[in-house]
């Protein structure tokens, strides 16, 4: 007979597996890193999320510029 005040065991709760599963190493100057850190802080993002956002925006812009040049 279960106790009245007992807590039923719950299934293990985990964060969802990240959709990003490939890592890259990037090198930045001290000034570049400081600028990225300030941007991340202002936008309340992690440093890695900020770098990913900047990379994707830059990639998109580069692809558009390349298509225009062709």
N, C-alpha and C positions, 0 to 999 in steps of 0.2 A: 504494500500500500504506500503510495507516494506521500511524502510529507507536504503539508500545506504551504510552508514557506520555502520550499526548495525551488531552485532555479533550474529550468530545463536546459540541458546542454544545447548550445547552438552550433551550427556548422561553422567551420573555420571561415572567417571573413578575410578576404585578400583584395588588394587593389587589382583592378583589371590589368591584364598583361599589356604592356605598352605596345602601341602599333608601330613604334619606331624601334627597330631591333638592330640597326647598323650604326656603329660608332665611327666617328672620324676625328682625327687630331688636327687642330688648327693652331697656328702660332700667330700671336698678336704682339705689337709693341706695347709698352706700358701705357702710353697715351691712348692707344686704341682700346685696350682692355678697360681703362678707366671710363672712357666714353660709353662703352657697352654696359658696364656696371651701373653707371648713372641712368642710362636708358631703362635698364631692367628694373631698377629701383623705382623710377618714376612711373613705369607701367605696371608695377607690382607683378613682375614675371620672374621666373628663375633665370639665371644666367644662360643656361642651356636652351631654354625656350626662346629667349631673346635672340640668341645667335642663330637658332633654327629659323625664326621668323625673318631675320635679316637676310639669311642665306636664300630662303625661298623667294623673298621679294627681289633680291638681286638676280637670282636665276631667271625669274620671270621677265624682269626688265632686260636682261642680257639676251634672252631668247627673242623678245620683241624687237630689240635693236638689231639683232642678227638677221631677222626676217626682213626688216626694212632695208638693210644694206644689200640683200640679195636681189 
